Structure formats: structure tokens, C-alpha cells
Amino acid sequence: MAVLEARMSRDMLEKLLRIRDPELHRWIADVIRVTEPAMVYLITSEEDFEYVRKAALRNREELPTRYPRHTVHFDGPRDIARDRKNTRILLPGGEKIPFINTYDRDKGLAEIRELLRGIMRGREMFIGFYCFGPKRSPFTLHAVQITDSAYVAHNENILYRLCYDEFVEKAPNLFYARFIHSAGERGENGWSKNIDKRRIYVDLHDYTVYSVNTQYGGNTIGLKKLMFRLCIYKGYLEGWLCEHMFIVGVRGPGGRLTYFTGAFPAGCGKTSTAFISDTIVGDDLAIIKPVNGVPHGVNPEMGMFGIIDGVNPRDDPVLYKLLTDPSNEIIFSNVLLTDDGEVWWNGKEGEPRPGLNYAGRWWPGKKDENGREVPPSHPNARFTISLRSLPNLDPRVDDPMGVPISAMIFGGRDPDTWVPVEEAFDWVHGIITKAAALESEKTAAILEKAGVRELNPFAILDFLPISIGKFIQLHLDFAEKVEKLPRIFSVNYFLRDEQGRYIAEKVDKRVWLKWMELRVHGDVDAVRTPTGLIPVYQDLVKLFEEHLGKDYPESRYEKEFMLRVPQHLAKIERVWKVYEQIPDTPKVLFDVLRKQKERLKEAQSRWGDYISPFKFDRR
């Protein structure tokens, strides 16, 4: 109490003590004792949001634009994406998990405590209380965020439901995760200076995450991908799913609404797929549990922290309109802020003009120290906006029991193997060949070289706190908990022709969605190939005409849905080699891959390496 009274105003202390949880009070006092903030501000109601927003501007963590509800944040050129190397799962005794970045728990906690010592000296600490899901829902987790960044707190307020009232009502009988963040020392541009000491440590034992010397949202916004890791772990222990998936509604004949989830690595079309759907429950994360034998999903978030690069009025009309509407509260990050107060990103109408960007002062033709031209807006530039702004927000977004999930979609950047859309034969085939075997080219969302293809199972590799083998088994076991399993599909928007050009246009994904919706209800047949079920040509002709007013020639169908046997066989070999290194890989994975290889070999012996979809029979 002495620590709390010394750093908190009477009003703030009274708010904290309304939460009748002595352990929470002790933890907050310990964080204050270590980090030494000058003052503490509790975020307990929406009235506090404006204070936080003004603090972000006052601290120059965000810069104003010509529109009062639009602000811009810059992370700095060395802090502009998720840091895989320094994001570690803390495990007792330094336990190792293949392909998961782990670290000895005792060493990690000692290191992070030393890094936190005095790190908030002279600054204001913000403490927020949030729900990770709809209020008063059996799906929902709870969290407390401590940060010295008004920018991080501002993001949390937009992205998540404030749940101080639930803490007051339910404490001390409330499970919650804990997040501690500090941007660390900031330089003259406001960027975190000590990047070499950037650490993001996830402690599964205490459901606590520590993040220091970084500002990028994926490393700092506690309830985003940091809470996601804890959610996956809790779901694993309890037998439900926490997924890197959007939840959308797709309308079919008669106006019926069918709900899909979809998993895509960053920069692979996830947000654009969500926006081209008919309704949106969520664009990024999903908690899925069985309800009366049917999988139901909730969106744990209430906002979007999305990639803005390439968003344009032709391909993304709904999103573009939202991002250019002055009435919407938006935080733009790592875009270009022009001298006249406009925000510009790659894809926005008009030409970029001189101003500030993630690398400092920018002008057309500016080059870096290596002679490379500096783009005005970073490829991983982002926007933060509330889902409440969406014109097609699903009316069940706050439903405490979620929405019924009829299908799951998996997609990545694949230039030469997967067809634009394909249905798995069954749940097990889909989990193995679509989800566990998902490959994608790396994008600018991580601090590594873009364009390199890697295995990214379930589009969740960066966030797994458990082994991939255990995660696959969790999905196989989940089938026993439900009576009606979702269908599983793969999509690929990045297939290229012989000249290296993308074959499909962005808007074509609407047709793939409509076809999948029809398949869920058995309204159309499919063509059976060695790797799955693909659309019948005539059905696509009708869908392209009905939904896009476009022709769909046979030549394009053959090019897009051709079975590329050598590429599929090479993919199986790559995937097999990875899972051979994982001791707890379920045996069924190798059985399913082996059977798929046999089907491919049989087709190859009959028709050759590259097989027209017209060679195969309807199912």
C-alpha cells in the first residue's frame, strides 16, 4: 500500500481498490517498485480514452494530421515488425521445442527484471483492464495491461473491450493474463533506442508477458499476438481452439448466412478476404469451442491492426473508404505524413509529397546509406481502427455464444503449386494437407528476408507456445468433441503464369468464397483430383458472371486449376522433412501425406506432369 499510495492519486488508488484482489494489488505494486514511474493512470471507463489519446499526442508518440481523429505513429527503421529472434517462450529448465524459440524461465525472468529496473522513471504508467472476447461470455479471457506508452494504451482501447467492471464484479475469482511493456529510452525521433536489448518474453507458468525496448504493435500491444500465445496454451490445456483466423459471414441463395474462419500468414490476403465477405465478425483471431455439438467462434478483439500497404479504392473499396473517412478514429503507423498533414501509403490515390515517415524526413527520390531508394510508406505500415466503424459488421459480433462455424480456409503466398480454391476430402485430410502443410513466402511483417517460402502450419508458427505436433493433435482430437465438423478449404491468390504475372485479380476471391459457401450446403458438385475437390468449370462461369460481371474462359480455368504434379510432390517432400524432426508429430500425418503422394504418382503415370482439370471426374 505504501508503494501504491506514493505513486497513485487518491482517485486512481480508489479505482484500483474497488477490484478486491490483493494479489493484483501486490503485482502492480511490485511492477511500480521495479520500473519507478512518476505517476499511474488507470483506464477504467471510456471517459479515460480521450485522456490517453491526448497523452499520446503530448508525448509525441503519435503525431496529429489535418483530421482531428487521425493520428500517425512511427516505430523507427529498426523496430518495424515482429522480432522472431527475441520473442521467446519461457520454460522451466530451458526445455526445448522444435521450431519454437524457447528460453530458460529463471534466466529470462532475471534478465527482464533487470531490464525493467527504473525503465519508467519520469514517465506515466498506464494500467488497463480488458476482455479478450465478448463481455460475460464463456469463451472470453481477461487481461491487465501495464505500459508506459500512451500509443500502446491507445491501441488497446480501440482494439479490445474495456472490462474494468468485470474485474470489480468477479475479483478475486477471475482468471486474467498480465502484460508489462516499456518502450525504454527513446531518441530524438521518439523511437526506442536500445534495440539490442529488445525482449519479448512469454511466461506460460504465470500467464505473464514482458516486452521492453520496442514500440511496434506486434511486439507491444499485449492483447494482440502476445495474449494470443497464452490463449493457444490455455486452449491446448483445456481442449478448445485459439486460432489465427478471421470470422466472416458469406451469403448464399435465399439470403442464408454461412460463417467461415480463415488462416493466412501476414500479407497474404487475410484482411482483403474478410472485407470482400458479406459480414465481418473479426479479421484476425478466433476462439472456437463446441456448443451443443457445433463449433462456435468468437472474435476476441473489437478492432483491427491491419496492413495498409496496397489498399486502394479499386480492389478494397470498403476498407479504403473507412481509412479515408475523417470521422473514424484511426491510428496510422509507419505511413508517410506529408507536410500538409495528409496520410499517404502505397495504394492511396495521388502522389506522395515530402514529409515524415518511419525512417525520418522523406522526399521523392530519397536514398538510404546503401543507395537504395527509401519508399515513402513501409510495406508493413499498419492501421488501427474499431470494428464498430464497419458498415458490414456482423450483428452477432457481441454474441457471448459466438457464431456457428461451417468451414475453415487456409491460404498463403504460393506462386506455383496450390490452385485458387480446393476442398479437402474430410477433416483429417484438411488438417494435414491444408492446415499443417501450409507454406507461404515471407512478407515484410517479420524482420527477415521477404519472398522466401517456408512452412507455416495453420499460419500460426510465429505464435505457438507448444510444439506443432501437439497443436495438430489438438485439432484431430477436437473432432471428437463436435457432431458437425467444419469443411476445410485451401485458397491461393498468388498463383503466377509463365511470365511471373498473377493470374487472378484481387476481386476474384469473392467468387472463391461464394463457391465454398455453395459446397458447404451441397448445392454444387466438385471435381475430384488427387489433392482435393475443385470447382466444376460451368459453376465458376456462372459465379464470375453473377458476382463480378466477368467472363471466365476455359483457358484460364485450365491454367489455374491444372494439377502441377512435380510441385506437389516436391511440397510433400519438404513438409515430410520438417515433421520428421518433430518427435510428437501424429503418425496419421505421414499416412495422409503418403496416400496423397501415391495418388499423385498414379495420375502422373497416366497423364504426365501437368494435368488439365478436365481429365478428372466430377464427384
C-alpha positions in Angstrom: 0.0 0.0 0.0 2.9 2.4 0.7 4.1 1.9 -2.9 0.7 2.4 -4.4 -0.1 5.5 -2.3 3.2 7.1 -3.2 2.7 6.8 -7.0 -1.1 7.0 -7.4 -3.6 9.8 -6.8 -6.4 9.1 -4.3 -8.8 8.8 -7.2 -6.7 6.2 -9.0 -6.0 4.2 -5.9 -9.7 4.1 -5.1 -10.4 2.7 -8.5 -7.8 0.0 -8.1 -9.0 -1.0 -4.6 -12.5 -1.5 -6.0 -11.1 -4.6 -7.6 -10.9 -6.8 -4.5 -7.9 -8.8 -5.4 -4.9 -8.5 -3.1 -2.7 -10.5 -5.5 -3.4 -8.0 -8.3 -2.5 -5.1 -5.9 0.7 -6.8 -4.9 1.7 -7.4 -8.5 1.0 -3.8 -9.6 3.0 -2.6 -6.6 5.9 -4.8 -7.5 5.9 -3.5 -11.1 5.8 0.0 -9.8 8.7 -0.6 -7.4 10.8 -2.1 -10.2 10.0 0.3 -13.0 9.7 3.5 -10.9 7.1 5.5 -12.9 6.4 9.1 -11.9 2.6 8.6 -11.8 0.0 5.9 -12.6 -3.2 6.3 -14.6 -5.9 3.6 -14.6 -8.1 3.1 -17.6 -11.5 2.1 -16.2 -14.1 3.7 -18.5 -14.5 5.2 -21.9 -14.1 8.6 -20.4 -10.4 7.7 -20.0 -9.9 7.1 -23.7 -9.6 10.8 -24.6 -7.0 11.3 -21.8 -4.9 8.5 -23.3 -5.3 9.8 -26.8 -4.2 13.3 -25.8 -1.2 11.8 -23.8 -0.1 10.0 -27.0 0.0 13.4 -28.8 1.5 15.2 -25.9 4.4 12.6 -25.6 4.8 12.8 -29.4 4.3 9.0 -29.6 1.6 10.0 -32.1 1.6 13.0 -34.4 -1.5 15.0 -35.5 -2.8 15.1 -39.0 -5.2 17.6 -40.6 -8.0 15.4 -39.4 -8.5 15.5 -35.6 -9.4 11.8 -35.3 -6.5 10.6 -37.4 -3.0 10.3 -35.9 0.3 8.8 -37.1 2.9 6.8 -35.2 6.4 5.9 -36.2 8.3 2.9 -34.8 11.7 3.6 -36.4 13.5 1.7 -39.1 14.9 -1.0 -36.8 11.7 -1.6 -34.9 9.1 -2.0 -37.6 8.0 -5.7 -37.5 7.7 -8.6 -35.2 11.0 -9.7 -33.7 11.2 -13.5 -34.0 14.7 -13.8 -32.6 13.9 -12.0 -29.3 10.4 -13.3 -28.8 10.8 -16.3 -26.5 8.6 -18.7 -24.6 10.0 -19.1 -21.1 10.1 -22.7 -20.0 11.5 -24.3 -16.8 14.9 -25.8 -17.1 15.4 -24.4 -20.6 13.1 -27.0 -22.2 13.5 -27.1 -26.0 10.6 -27.4 -28.5 11.4 -27.9 -32.2 10.8 -24.7 -34.3 9.7 -22.8 -31.2 12.0 -20.1 -29.7 12.3 -21.1 -26.1 14.5 -19.9 -23.2 15.2 -20.9 -19.6 12.5 -19.4 -17.4 14.7 -18.4 -14.5 17.3 -16.8 -16.7 14.7 -15.0 -18.7 12.8 -13.6 -15.7 16.1 -12.4 -14.1 17.1 -10.7 -17.4 13.8 -9.0 -17.9 13.6 -7.8 -14.3 17.0 -6.2 -14.7 16.0 -4.5 -18.0 12.8 -3.2 -16.4 14.6 -1.7 -13.4 13.9 2.1 -13.4 12.8 1.9 -17.0 9.7 4.1 -16.5 11.5 6.7 -14.4 10.0 10.1 -15.1 7.1 8.7 -17.1 3.4 7.9 -16.7 2.3 4.3 -16.3 -1.0 3.3 -17.8 -3.0 0.3 -16.5 -5.9 -1.0 -18.4 -8.4 -3.9 -17.7 -9.7 -5.7 -20.8 -11.7 -8.6 -22.1 -10.3 -10.9 -24.8 -13.7 -11.7 -26.2 -17.4 -10.6 -25.7 -18.3 -9.5 -22.2 -19.8 -12.2 -20.0 -19.0 -15.0 -22.4 -17.8 -18.5 -21.6 -15.3 -18.0 -24.4 -13.7 -14.9 -23.0 -10.3 -14.4 -21.3 -9.3 -11.3 -19.3 -6.2 -9.3 -19.1 -4.4 -6.4 -17.4 -2.1 -4.3 -19.5 0.7 -2.2 -17.9 2.6 0.1 -20.2 4.5 3.4 -20.3 3.3 4.0 -23.8 0.2 6.0 -24.4 0.4 4.7 -28.0 0.1 1.1 -26.8 -2.7 2.0 -24.4 -4.5 4.0 -27.2 -4.3 0.8 -29.4 -5.7 -1.4 -26.6 -8.6 1.0 -26.1 -9.6 0.8 -29.8 -8.9 -2.9 -30.3 -10.4 -4.5 -27.2 -13.5 -4.3 -24.9 -12.8 -2.5 -21.7 -13.7 -4.8 -18.8 -12.9 -2.9 -15.6 -16.5 -3.6 -14.4 -16.0 -7.4 -14.7 -12.8 -7.2 -12.6 -14.7 -5.3 -10.0 -17.6 -7.7 -10.1 -15.7 -11.0 -10.2 -12.4 -10.5 -8.4 -10.7 -12.3 -6.7 -12.4 -15.2 -8.6 -11.3 -14.1 -12.1 -8.5 -15.6 -14.2 -6.5 -13.0 -16.1 -3.3 -12.7 -18.1 -0.8 -9.9 -17.3 1.2 -7.7 -19.7 4.1 -5.4 -18.8 5.6 -3.2 -21.5 8.0 -0.3 -21.7 9.2 1.4 -24.8 12.5 2.0 -23.0 14.7 5.0 -23.7 13.5 7.0 -26.7 15.7 9.0 -29.0 15.1 12.4 -30.6 12.7 11.0 -33.1 10.8 9.2 -30.4 12.0 5.8 -31.4 13.1 3.1 -28.9 16.9 3.5 -28.7 18.1 0.2 -27.1 17.0 -2.1 -29.8 19.9 -4.5 -29.0 18.1 -5.0 -25.6 14.6 -5.6 -27.2 13.0 -8.5 -25.5 9.5 -10.1 -25.7 9.3 -12.9 -23.2 6.2 -15.1 -22.7 5.9 -16.8 -19.3 3.4 -19.6 -19.6 3.7 -20.5 -15.9 2.4 -17.2 -14.7 0.4 -16.2 -17.9 2.6 -13.0 -17.9 4.3 -11.4 -20.9 7.1 -8.9 -20.7 8.0 -6.6 -23.6 10.8 -3.9 -23.4 12.7 -1.6 -25.7 10.3 -1.8 -28.6 7.2 0.1 -29.8 6.0 -2.0 -32.8 2.4 -3.1 -32.1 3.0 -6.8 -32.8 5.7 -6.7 -30.0 3.9 -4.4 -27.6 0.1 -4.5 -27.7 -0.4 -7.1 -25.0 -3.8 -8.4 -26.0 -2.8 -8.8 -29.7 -0.3 -11.6 -30.6 1.1 -11.8 -27.1 -2.2 -12.7 -25.5 -2.8 -14.9 -28.5 0.1 -17.2 -27.4 -1.4 -17.5 -23.9 -4.8 -18.2 -25.4 -3.3 -21.0 -27.6 -1.7 -22.6 -24.5 -4.9 -22.4 -22.4 -6.9 -23.9 -25.2 -4.4 -26.7 -25.5 -4.7 -27.5 -21.8 -8.5 -27.4 -21.9 -9.2 -28.9 -25.3 -10.5 -25.9 -27.4 -9.0 -23.9 -30.2 -7.5 -20.4 -30.3 -6.8 -19.7 -34.0 -5.0 -17.1 -36.2 -8.3 -16.8 -38.1 -10.8 -14.2 -39.3 -14.5 -15.0 -38.8 -16.8 -13.8 -41.7 -20.3 -14.4 -43.0 -20.9 -15.3 -46.6 -24.4 -15.1 -48.1 -25.8 -17.8 -50.2 -29.1 -18.5 -52.0 -32.2 -17.1 -50.2 -30.0 -14.8 -48.2 -28.7 -17.5 -45.8 -25.5 -16.6 -43.9 -22.8 -19.2 -43.6 -19.8 -18.5 -41.3 -16.2 -19.2 -42.2 -13.0 -18.9 -40.4 -9.7 -18.3 -42.3 -6.0 -18.5 -41.5 -3.4 -16.7 -43.6 0.1 -15.5 -42.7 0.5 -11.7 -42.6 0.3 -10.0 -46.0 -1.3 -13.0 -47.8 -4.8 -11.6 -48.3 -6.4 -12.2 -44.9 -7.8 -8.7 -44.4 -8.9 -8.3 -48.0 -10.8 -11.6 -47.8 -12.5 -10.5 -44.7 -13.6 -7.3 -46.3 -14.8 -8.9 -49.5 -17.1 -11.1 -47.4 -20.7 -10.1 -46.7 -20.4 -9.7 -43.0 -17.4 -9.5 -40.6 -17.2 -10.8 -37.1 -13.4 -10.5 -36.9 -10.4 -10.1 -39.2 -7.6 -11.8 -37.3 -8.2 -14.1 -34.3 -10.8 -16.6 -33.3 -11.6 -18.7 -30.2 -13.6 -21.8 -31.1 -15.4 -24.1 -28.7 -18.2 -26.7 -29.2 -21.7 -25.5 -28.4 -24.3 -28.3 -28.4 -22.1 -30.4 -30.7 -21.4 -27.5 -33.2 -18.2 -25.5 -33.3 -18.9 -21.8 -32.5 -16.4 -19.0 -32.8 -16.0 -15.6 -31.2 -13.7 -12.7 -32.1 -11.7 -11.9 -29.0 -11.0 -8.4 -30.5 -13.1 -5.4 -31.3 -10.8 -3.7 -33.7 -8.2 -4.2 -36.5 -4.5 -3.7 -36.5 -4.2 -4.3 -40.2 -1.6 -4.0 -43.0 -2.4 -0.9 -45.1 0.2 -1.4 -47.9 -1.5 -1.7 -51.2 -5.0 -0.8 -50.0 -6.7 1.0 -52.9 -10.1 2.2 -54.0 -10.5 -0.3 -56.8 -9.6 -3.6 -55.1 -10.5 -2.6 -51.5 -13.4 -0.1 -51.8 -14.9 -0.7 -48.3 -11.7 -0.6 -46.4 -10.4 2.3 -48.5 -13.5 4.4 -47.7 -13.1 3.6 -44.0 -9.4 4.7 -43.9 -10.1 8.0 -45.7 -13.2 8.9 -43.6 -12.2 11.8 -41.3 -14.9 10.8 -38.8 -13.3 7.4 -38.0 -10.8 7.3 -35.2 -7.6 5.8 -36.7 -4.0 5.3 -35.7 -1.8 5.0 -38.8 1.7 3.6 -38.2 4.8 3.8 -40.4 3.0 5.5 -43.3 4.0 8.9 -44.8 2.8 12.0 -43.0 3.1 14.8 -45.5 4.0 18.4 -44.6 0.4 19.5 -45.1 -0.9 16.9 -42.7 -2.1 14.2 -45.1 -1.5 10.5 -44.6 -0.2 8.6 -47.7 0.5 4.9 -48.2 1.3 2.7 -51.2 -2.1 2.3 -52.9 -3.6 5.6 -51.9 -4.7 7.9 -54.7 -2.4 10.8 -55.6 1.4 11.1 -55.4 3.5 11.2 -52.3 4.8 14.5 -51.2 7.6 15.4 -48.8 7.1 14.7 -45.1 7.9 12.3 -42.3 8.0 8.5 -42.4 9.4 5.6 -40.5 12.9 6.5 -41.4 12.7 10.2 -40.6 12.5 13.1 -43.1 11.4 11.9 -46.6 11.2 13.4 -50.1 10.7 11.8 -53.5 13.9 10.1 -54.6 15.4 9.8 -51.1 18.0 7.0 -50.8 19.4 5.2 -47.8 23.1 4.7 -46.9 23.4 1.8 -49.4 22.0 3.9 -52.3 18.6 2.2 -52.3 15.5 4.3 -52.7 13.5 4.7 -49.5 9.8 4.0 -50.0 7.5 6.7 -48.7 5.4 4.2 -46.7 6.7 0.9 -45.3 5.4 -2.4 -46.7 4.4 -3.3 -43.1 2.7 0.0 -42.5 -0.5 -0.5 -40.4 -3.8 1.0 -39.3 -5.7 0.6 -36.1 -9.5 1.1 -36.3 -12.6 -0.1 -34.4 -14.8 -2.8 -35.9 -17.7 -0.5 -34.9 -16.8 1.6 -37.9 -17.6 -1.2 -40.4 -20.7 -0.9 -42.5 -20.9 -4.7 -42.8 -20.1 -5.6 -39.1 -22.0 -8.8 -38.3 -24.9 -8.2 -35.8 -23.7 -11.2 -33.8 -20.2 -9.7 -33.1 -21.0 -9.4 -29.4 -22.9 -12.6 -29.1 -21.5 -14.3 -25.9 -22.0 -17.7 -27.5 -20.4 -16.8 -30.8 -21.5 -17.9 -34.3 -21.6 -21.5 -35.8 -18.5 -22.2 -37.9 -19.3 -24.2 -41.1 -15.9 -24.1 -42.8 -12.2 -23.2 -42.3 -10.0 -21.7 -45.0 -6.2 -21.9 -45.2 -4.2 -19.7 -47.6 -0.7 -18.4 -48.2 1.6 -17.0 -50.9 2.2 -19.8 -53.3 3.4 -19.0 -56.8 3.3 -22.4 -58.4 1.5 -25.3 -56.5 -1.9 -24.8 -54.9 -4.9 -24.0 -57.1 -7.1 -20.9 -56.3 -9.6 -22.9 -54.3 -9.8 -26.5 -53.3 -11.8 -28.5 -50.7 -10.3 -31.2 -48.6 -11.7 -34.8 -48.7 -12.5 -34.7 -45.0 -11.4 -33.2 -41.6 -8.3 -35.2 -41.2 -7.2 -34.7 -44.8 -7.8 -31.0 -44.5 -5.9 -30.6 -41.2 -2.9 -32.5 -42.6 -2.7 -31.3 -46.2 -4.2 -27.8 -46.0 -3.5 -26.6 -42.4 -0.4 -28.5 -41.2 1.2 -28.3 -44.7 0.5 -24.6 -45.3 3.5 -22.9 -46.9 4.0 -19.2 -47.7 6.5 -16.8 -48.9 7.7 -14.5 -46.1 6.5 -10.9 -46.1 7.6 -7.6 -44.5 5.6 -8.4 -41.3 8.7 -10.1 -39.9 12.3 -8.9 -39.6 13.7 -11.3 -42.1 14.1 -11.6 -45.9 10.8 -11.4 -47.7 10.0 -13.8 -50.6 11.5 -17.0 -49.1 9.0 -19.8 -49.0 8.6 -21.5 -45.6 6.3 -23.9 -43.8 3.8 -22.0 -41.7 1.3 -24.5 -40.3 -2.1 -23.1 -39.5 -0.5 -19.7 -40.3 0.4 -19.8 -36.6 4.1 -20.8 -36.5 5.3 -17.4 -35.0 2.8 -17.6 -32.2 2.9 -21.2 -31.0 3.9 -21.8 -27.3 3.6 -25.5 -27.8 5.0 -27.9 -30.4 3.5 -28.1 -33.8 2.9 -31.8 -33.2 0.8 -31.1 -30.1 -1.1 -28.4 -32.0 -2.0 -30.8 -34.9 -3.1 -33.4 -32.4 -5.3 -30.9 -30.6 -7.2 -30.4 -33.9 -7.5 -34.1 -34.6 -8.9 -34.6 -31.0 -11.3 -31.6 -31.4 -13.2 -33.7 -34.0 -14.3 -36.0 -31.2 -15.9 -33.1 -29.3 -18.3 -32.0 -32.1 -21.0 -33.7 -34.1 -20.8 -31.4 -37.2 -17.3 -30.7 -38.4 -16.4 -27.6 -40.5 -15.4 -28.3 -44.1 -11.8 -27.4 -44.8 -10.6 -25.5 -47.9 -7.4 -24.1 -49.2 -7.1 -20.9 -51.3 -4.2 -19.4 -53.2 -4.4 -15.8 -54.6 -0.8 -15.7 -55.7 -0.5 -18.3 -58.5 1.6 -17.0 -61.3 1.8 -17.7 -65.0 4.8 -18.5 -67.2 5.7 -14.8 -67.3 5.6 -14.4 -63.5 2.3 -12.5 -63.5 -0.5 -13.1 -61.1 -3.3 -15.0 -62.9 -6.2 -13.8 -60.7 -7.3 -10.4 -59.7 -7.9 -9.4 -56.1 -11.7 -9.2 -56.6 -11.8 -12.8 -57.8 -11.6 -14.1 -54.2 -15.3 -13.2 -53.9 -16.1 -16.0 -56.4 -14.0 -18.5 -54.5 -15.9 -17.6 -51.3 -19.3 -18.0 -53.0 -18.2 -21.4 -54.4 -17.1 -22.5 -50.9 -20.5 -21.4 -49.5 -22.3 -23.5 -52.0 -20.1 -26.5 -51.3 -20.9 -26.3 -47.6 -24.6 -26.8 -48.3 -24.1 -29.3 -51.1 -25.5 -27.0 -53.8 -22.8 -27.7 -56.4 -20.8 -30.7 -57.4 -17.0 -30.8 -57.4 -14.2 -32.4 -59.5 -12.1 -35.0 -57.6 -8.4 -34.7 -58.0 -5.5 -36.4 -56.2 -5.2 -33.4 -53.8 -8.8 -32.5 -53.2 -12.1 -31.2 -54.7 -12.1 -28.3 -57.1 -14.9 -26.4 -58.8 -16.7 -27.6 -61.9 -15.9 -25.2 -64.7 -19.5 -24.3 -65.6 -20.2 -23.4 -61.9 -17.4 -20.9 -62.0 -18.6 -19.4 -65.3 -22.0 -18.7 -63.6 -20.4 -17.3 -60.4 -18.0 -15.0 -62.2 -20.9 -13.6 -64.3 -23.3 -13.3 -61.3 -20.9 -11.7 -58.8 -18.3 -9.9 -60.9 -19.9 -9.5 -64.3 -16.8 -11.1 -65.8 -16.2 -13.9 -68.3 -14.3 -16.9 -67.2 -12.7 -18.7 -70.2 -11.8 -22.3 -70.3 -8.2 -21.4 -71.0 -8.0 -19.6 -67.7 -9.7 -22.5 -65.8 -7.2 -24.9 -67.2 -4.3 -22.7 -66.3 -5.5 -22.0 -62.7 -6.7 -25.5 -61.8 -4.1 -27.5 -63.6 -2.6 -30.2 -61.3 1.1 -29.5 -61.1 2.4 -32.9 -60.1 6.1 -32.2 -59.7 5.4 -29.1 -57.5 3.0 -31.1 -55.3 5.5 -34.0 -54.9 8.3 -31.5 -54.0 6.0 -29.9 -51.5 5.2 -33.3 -49.8 9.0 -33.9 -49.5 9.6 -30.5 -47.9 6.7 -30.9 -45.5 7.7 -34.5 -44.6 11.3 -33.5 -43.8 10.1 -30.8 -41.4 7.8 -33.1 -39.5 10.4 -35.9 -39.3 12.3 -33.5 -37.0 9.3 -33.2 -34.6 9.1 -36.1 -32.2 5.4 -35.7 -31.3 4.2 -35.4 -34.9 1.0 -37.6 -35.1 1.6 -40.7 -37.1 -1.5 -40.0 -39.2 0.2 -37.0 -40.8 2.7 -39.3 -42.5 -0.1 -41.7 -43.5 -2.1 -39.0 -45.1 0.9 -37.5 -47.0 1.9 -41.0 -48.2 -1.5 -41.6 -49.6 -1.6 -38.2 -51.3 1.8 -38.9 -52.9 0.5 -42.3 -54.2 -2.5 -40.6 -55.8 -0.2 -38.0 -57.4 2.1 -40.7 -58.8 -0.8 -42.6 -60.2 -2.1 -39.6 -62.0 1.4 -38.7 -63.2 1.9 -42.1 -64.7 -1.5 -41.8 -66.5 -1.4 -38.2 -67.8 2.0 -36.7 -67.2 3.4 -33.9 -65.0 0.8 -31.2 -65.7 -2.8 -32.4 -65.9 -5.8 -30.5 -67.1 -8.7 -30.3 -64.6 -10.9 -31.6 -67.4 -9.2 -35.0 -67.1 -10.8 -35.7 -63.7 -14.3 -36.8 -63.0 -17.0 -35.0 -61.0 -17.6 -36.2 -57.5 
